[in-house]
Amino acid sequence: MKLDSRHLAQLSVIVETGSFQGAADRLGLTQPALSRNMRTLEHRTGATLFERDGRRSVPNKLGQKLSRSGLAIRLAEEQAEIAADKSRSGTVGELRIGAPPIVAGRFVTATLSRFISDNPNCSVELKTGLVHELRSMLERGQIDFVLGPQSLADPNDALSFDHLIDDRVGILCRAGHALTKRKNIMTSDLEAQQWLTHSRGSLLRQQTEAALIASGITSLQVVIETDSIRSALEIISDTNLITTMPKETTSPYLQEDLVFLDFDSPHFHRPLGAIRRKDTPKSPVEELFFKSLLSAIS
């Protein structure tokens, strides 16, 4: 017959306190109710668990042995409660983050290092890739959120966006480029240049082309296409090619030989934030990490 774990736990309290009344007081039970539970436990074991010692009932060897199992049950329950409390507060749990490599390097890695140091019971998985790959992973439930541009969530009704920082796309070139000497850069100046562009189909490429067209640029002389940010920066610094990059995201990677041109457009606005599935509630550890990101940026 199956034993009731609650009765075993109560038996361990009787052994600890040395009396039924003391155990009942600690457990918030009446003494008769606790006695009934012990009789039920004896019935299910098919053996007596107590011996009479004057007016007291004292656990026998079997009662002592079962009380140790009851103590283990109580300890496991306490540990489970502690783990649940930590999970609710965000100090323990699992977090799966997706971000483009340059966004991860700029905003995630340093904050992540501090976050793990402050919350050693948390485990984190960081996935990097192109934004359309990350969106597919998010939609399949393989990651909890993507740190990326707001346009990744538009116009998808299944995704939400929590703002982190306002970024802008800028036109990047080497420091000695002829355009850096122009006070007023015209669209015709940009059309006359040779360009390095992001891979066809990438979200940044789509956004860049839309913004340039809206600014009056009708055609680009594309010489190189790449999905490698590092390669793009190295090539731009060694050639007269120009390209587009998100300013805030790219700024830590710029050396003295790279500069953004004094050319802007309202369409260059590119907010970054956390993109999540609306049908999946935010976990406490997600909330805690996002607050850490906000704190690091502000």
N, C-alpha and C positions, 0 to 999 in steps of 0.2 A: 504494500500500500504506500502511495506517495506521501512523503512528509511535507508539511507546510513550512516553507522557509521562515515565515514570520514567527512561528512557534519555536523554531530552533534559535532564532535571534533572541526571542524573549527568554528562553532557557539560559542563554549565555549571560543575560543581565541578572537573572536570579543568582547564578554562580558568583558574579562580580559583587553584588550587593550583600549576599549572604542571607537574604530573606525574601519571601514572596511580597511582603508589604513594601519593602524598599524598592524592589524591582517594579512593582505596580506604580509606585509614585514616580519613578524615573520615566516609565513608559507612558504615563498618562492614562493608566487603566485602573479599574477597581481590582481589589485583591480577589474577589470571587470570579471575576471574568478571567483573570490570569490563571487561577486554579483550574477553571474549565478548559482553558487552552492546553494546559499541561496534561490534563486527563485525556484530552483528544490526542495529544502527541504520544502518550503511553499506549493508547488504543491502537494507533497506527503502527507503532513499533512492535507491538505485541509483547512488551516487557515493561516492568516498572523502572522508573527513572529516579525515584526518591526513596530514601529510608527515613524512618522516624527517629528523631533524637530528642526525646522528651516531647515538648510541644512543637518542635520545629521539624520541617521536612527538609532533608539534606540530600542533594544529588548523589546517587551512587556512581560506580565506575562508568556505567553506560551513559548516565546523565552527564558526567564530566566530559566524556568523549564527545557526545553530541553537542555539548555546549561549545566546544572548540570549533565545530563546524558552524554553529550559530554566530560565533565571534567573527569568523571569516566572512560570513554573509554580511554582517554589520559593517565591517571594514570595507568590503566591496561596495556597499551602498554609499558609504561616506565618500569614497573615492569617486564614485560615479556622480554624486552630487557636486563635488568640487570641480570635476571636469565639465559638468553641465554649466555651472556658474561661470567658469572661465570661457566656455564657448559662447555664452550669452554676452559676456563682456568683450569678446573678441581677442582675448589673450591666448587662446588655443584654438586650433582649427587648421583647415587646409584652404589654400588660396591658389587659383590658377589664373595667371595674367597673360594676356596677349598684347604685343606692341610691335610696331615696325622697329627694326634695329636702331635707327637713329633716335627715335623717340625713347626707346628703352634705355639707351646710353645716356641721353640727356636728362630724363626725368625719373626713371625707375631705379636704376642700379644703386645709386648712392642712398636713396630713401629706403630701398629694400634691405640694404646692409644694416642700416640703423634699426629698421623695423624688426628684423630677425634677432638682432642683439637685445632689443627691448622685450621681445616676445619669443623666447627660445622654444616654446611649446608649439609654435606655429610652423607649418611646412608650406613652402611656396614653390610653384612650378611656373617658370617664365618661358613663354613661347614667343619667338620672333618670326616675322615673315612679312610678306606683302599684305596690305590691308584687306584685299579681297579674300586672301587665304584665311586671314584671321577672322573675318566675318563669317566665313563658312564654318570654321571651328566653333565660333560662338553659337551659331544657329544649331549646330549638332550637339551642343552641350559639352564640348570638350574643354572649354575654358569658361571662367566665370565672368570676365569682362575684358574688353579691349580698350587700351588707352590709345586713342587715335583721334582723327579729325571728325568734327561734327557731321560732315557730309557723308560719312560712312553709315550713319543711322538714318539719313534722309533718302527717300521719303518712306522708309520702312516702318510701318505701324507696329511691328512686333518688337522694335528696339527702342530703348530710351537713352538719353544723353544727359550726363551730369558734368557741367562745365568745370574745367580745371584752369585753363589759361587762354588768353587771346594771343594767337600767333598770326603772323602775316607772311605771305609768300613774297619774296624779293628776288631781284635779278642779280645774279652773282657773276663776278669776273675777277681776273687777276688784278693786283693793285696797280700795275702800270698800263692797264688797258686804256686806249684812246678815249673811250666813253667816260672814264672817270674825270676827264678834264672838261666835259661839257656841263654847263650850268643848267641848261634846259634840254633834257633828252626827249626827242620826238619819237613817235611810233615809227617813223621812216628810218630813224637811226637804228632801231632794234631790228627792223625788217632787213636791213643791210648786213647784219651780223650773221656769222655762222654759229650754230647752236649745238650744245649737248643737251639732250632731253632725257627724261625718265622713260622707262619702258612703256611701249604702247599698251594701253589697257589699264595702266596703274592709275589709282585714284588721283595722285598728285599730278600726273600727266594730264588727265582729264580736266582737273580743276585749273591747272596752269593754262591750258589751251583755251578754255572758256573765258578765263580772266583776260588773256591777251586779246582775244577776239573782241570782247566787250570794251577793251581799251582802244580798239581801232586797228589792231595789227591783223592783217589778213593772211599773211603767209610767213613761214619760218624756214630758213635754210638749215635743215637738220643734218649734221655731219655724223654724230654719234648718238646712239641710244644705249642706256645702261640701267640696270636695277640696283647697281652698287653705289651707295652714297660715297664711300671712301674713294672708289675709282673716279667718280665724278669730280670730287674736290681736287684730287691729284692732277687730273687732266686739265681742269680749269686753271689751276695755278701755273701750269707749264705751257699754256697755249693762249691764243686770242679768242677761244670759244667762250660763249656766255651760256648760262643756264639759270634755272629757277630753283630756289630752296626756301623752305620755311625758316624765317629769321630766328625766332627764339629757339627753335629746335637745333638749328645748325650752329648758332653762335659759339658754343664751347669748342667746336672743331675748326674754327677759322684761325688761320695764322696771319701773320702780317702781309702775306702775299695774296690774300683774298679779301675782297670788299663787296658790299652791296651797292648797287647803283642808286642814285637819287631819282628813282622812278617808282611811283606808287599808283594803286588803283583801288577803289572801293571793293572790287571783286577779289582782291588779294587777301581779304579777311579769312582766317582759317582757325577757328576756335578748336582747342583740344580738350578732351575730357574722357570720362569713362562711359563706354557704350555697353549696355547690358540687355538681356532679354527681359521683356516686361512680364512674362509669365513665370519668372524665377525670382523669388524674394531675395533681397540683399542679405547676406550673412553678416553677423557682427564683425567678423575679421575683415570682410570687404570694406565695411564702413570705417573701421579703424585704420586700415591701410590708406584709404582715400583721404582721410583727415591728415594722415602723415604727409601725403603728397602735397596737400594744400598748405600745410604748415611749412614745408620745405621751400615752396615756391614763393610764398608771401613774405 
